[in-house]
Amino acid sequence: MALRSANVNVMERAARKAARALLRDFGEVEQLQVSKKGPADFVSTADIKAERTIRDELLKARPTYGLVMEEGSNVAGDGVHRFIVDPLDGTTNFLHGIPHFAVSIGLEAAGELVAGVVLEPTRDEFYWAEKGQGAYLNDRRLRVSARATLVEALIGTGIPFAGYGDHAQFLKSFACVMPEVAGIRRAGTASLDFAYVAAGRLDGFWEFGLKPWDMAAGILLVREAGGYVSEIEGGRNPLESGNVLASNDKLHKPLGDLLRHAIGAAPQRQAL
């Protein structure tokens, strides 16, 4: 059985406490569908409650650490350590009663990702990773898939929606990737897309315009499972650019070449 550090235990406790409340709220979503205003307000409340729970739990255990959170409950902290938190990733799924959402918490130390957890409450799947220690689903060690050709690969993505993102850019990328692969999936929860790449359920994943809290835990999961994560354009810091490509080691270059061709980015050496 893999041994979890004190930091991972702290992150797990915070995620599970928030998840218990989210599951209770999720059970009420179906009844709220009759109201146009109700579900959106309800989910917003669920999101904020989950963020407050996580914030309180993390700061109780690590009072000097900083926090970056989706709903804005940020804390400067010691300037070295910071948690990067999405209290409810997959809000639209949650709103529509689709049981595919997650709590995601990443930890940086001196600008480097050192730990990450992603908890999918409806299936009680707890993904976690620590730098240099591997990635795990509950207590099972994870490894990215071994598929070596795009034609047999299943690839995840995120699709921009009304009022957000560059729709034309995405359609170009989709049109380039679609005829080359076995299938493309859009599940609506980026942290779980990363987790699925780490677990070998997906062979790759790309998305434009993500936020740090969508990616922090997932990036470490993939890297610690033996995969590669970069900016789509080839750089190494998708947390800053928001344009991310994650895959197993064999497909990262061919998938990246397709995407760069689609968006007109110059070929460059992949930073992994």
N, C-alpha and C positions, 0 to 999 in steps of 0.2 A: 504494500500500500504506500502511495506517495505521501510524504510528509509535507504539510503546508506550513509556511512561515507564519509568524504572528501577524504580519500585515495582511496576508491572504485571509487569515481567520477573521480579522477585523472587517475586511471588505465583504466576506461571505455573510457575517452576521448582519451587517447593514443591508445587504441586498435581500436577504431572506425576510428580514422584518418588513421592509417595504413591499416585498412580493406578497406577503400574507394579506396585506390590506388591498393590494391590487387585485388579487384573486376574489376577494369578497366583492369589490366594486365590479369586477368583470361579470360576476353572476347577476348583477342588476342591469347590465347594459341592454339586454334584449327587451326588458320591459320599458326602457326609455326610448326605444326607437319610434314610438308613436309621437313624440314631441320633437319638432324641428330644432328648438332651442335647447331642450333638455340634454340630449346626449353630449353635445359639444361642451356645454357648461360642466357637465358631470365629469367628462374626461379631463378637462382642464383642472378641475378640483382634485381628481385622482392623481394627476401628474404632480401637482404642487404638494399634495400630502406626501407622496412618495419621496419627493425631493427633500422635504423638511425632515422626514424620518431618517433618510440616509445622511443628511447633513449633521443631524444631532448625534447619530451613532458614530460617525467617523470622527467628529470633533471631540466627542467624549473620550474616545480611545487615543486619538492623535491630535491633541489640541494645538500643536505648533504647525501642523501641515496646512497648506493652502488647498483651496477648492475651486474648481471651475465646473459649473453646473448649467444644464440646458435652460432652466427657468430663471437663471440669473442670481442664485444665492451664492455669490462668489466670495471667497475669503483669500486675502493676500498670503497669509502664513509666513513661514520662515524664508521664503524665496528659494528654497532648495527642493522640498518635497511638495507635490500637489496631486490631489485626486482629481480625476476628470470623469464626470458622472452624467449619464443619461438615466434618469429615474424610470422612464417609460419609453423605451425605443419600440416603435411600431404602434404609435398612437392611433393611426387610422384603422389598423387591424382591430385594436382594442375597441374603438368606437363602433365598429360594425359587427362585433361579436365573433371575430376570427381569432382562434386561439394560437396566435403566433406573434408574441411580443416578448420583451426582455428588459431586465435591469442590467445596465452595463457600468462597470467602475474600473478605470485604469489608474495606475499610480506611476508618476514620474519622479525621478530623483536626479537633480542637476540636469534636467532637460532630456533624460533618457528614460524610456519606458522600462519599468522593472517588474511590474506585476499587473495582472488584469483578471477580472472575473466577469462572466456573462451568465446570468441566471434566467432560464426560460421557465416561468412558474407553472404553466399548465401541464408540462411533462416532467417537471422537477429535474431538468437537465442543468447541471451546474458545470460550466466550463471555466477552467482557471489555468493560469500560466504564470511562471516566474522566470526572469531572465536567467538563462543558463541551466534551468531545472526542468525544461520540457513543458508540454501542454497536456491537459487532462480533461476528460469528461467524467465527472464524479471522481472515481479513483482509477479510471482506465486511461493509460497513456495514449495520446493521439499522434497520428502520423498522417500527413497529407497523402492524397492518392498517388498511385504510381502510373497513371495513364500518361502516355507519351505523345499522343497525336490529338490534334484538335477535333478530328472527325468523330472520336469516341468520347469527347469531353462534354460534361454538363456544366454550364457557366451561369452564374448568378449576376444580376444587375439591379440597378435602381432606376426607375423611370421618373423624370420630372413631371410635375402636375400643375394644375391651374395656378398661374401667378408666380411660379418658381422655376428656376433653371433655364438652361438653353435647350429648348426643344429640338431645334434644327441640328445642333451638335450631337445630341443623343441619337436622333434618327439616323444620322450618318454612321455613327459607331455601331448601332444595331444592325444596319444594313450590311456593314462589312463583316460582322461577326456571325450573323445568323446563318448564312449558307455554308460556313466552314465547320460548324460544331454539331454535336448530337442534340443539343437543346439549350434553350435559355430560360431561366426562371426569374421571376420578379416576385419575391415573397413579402417585401415591404418592411423588413427589419434588418438594417445593415449589420448590427452587431452579431446577429445570428447568421448572416451570410458569411462573415469572417469565420465564425465558429464552425460552420458547415465545411468551409474550405479546410480548416484545421483538422476536422474529423474525416475528411475524404468523401463527404457526401456531395459536395460540389468540387469541381476540379479547378475553378477559378471564379473570380468576381471582379467586376469593375463598376465604378460609379463616379459621376461628376458632382462637385459641390457639396460634399459632406462636411459636417462640423467635427471638431476634435472629439466631442463626447460620443459621436457615432462610431468612432474608429479606435480610440485609444486602447481599450482592452482587446479588441479584435486583431489589431496589428500584431500585438505580442503573441496572441494565440497562434496565428499563422506562422510567424517566424519560429516560435518554439516547437511547432509541429513539423519543422523542416521545409516550410514553404517560403516564398519570396513575396515581399510587399514593397511597392514603389509608387511614386506618382505615375500617372498614365504617360506623361511626357518623358519619364525616365529618371527624374530626380528622386532623392531619397526621403523627402519629408512631406508625405501626404497630409500630415496633421496641419501643415500650413497652407498647402494649395487646395486641399479638399478633393482633389482628383486622384482616385486610388485604383490600383490594380494589385490584386492578391491572387496567387495561384500556387500550384505545386512547382517544383523546381524545373520540370521538363517543359512546361507550357508557358512559362512567364515571358520568354522572348517572343515566341510566335504570336501569342495573344497580344502582347504589347505592340508588336509590329503592325498587326491588323488595326489596332485602335489608333496608333499614331498616323498611319496612312489615312484613316477615315477622317481625322480632325486636322490633317495637314501639318502635324508636328514633325520637325526634323528628326530623323533617326539619331539615336544617341546610345551610348553605353548604359546598360541598365544598372541602376544602383539598387541593391537588394537589401 
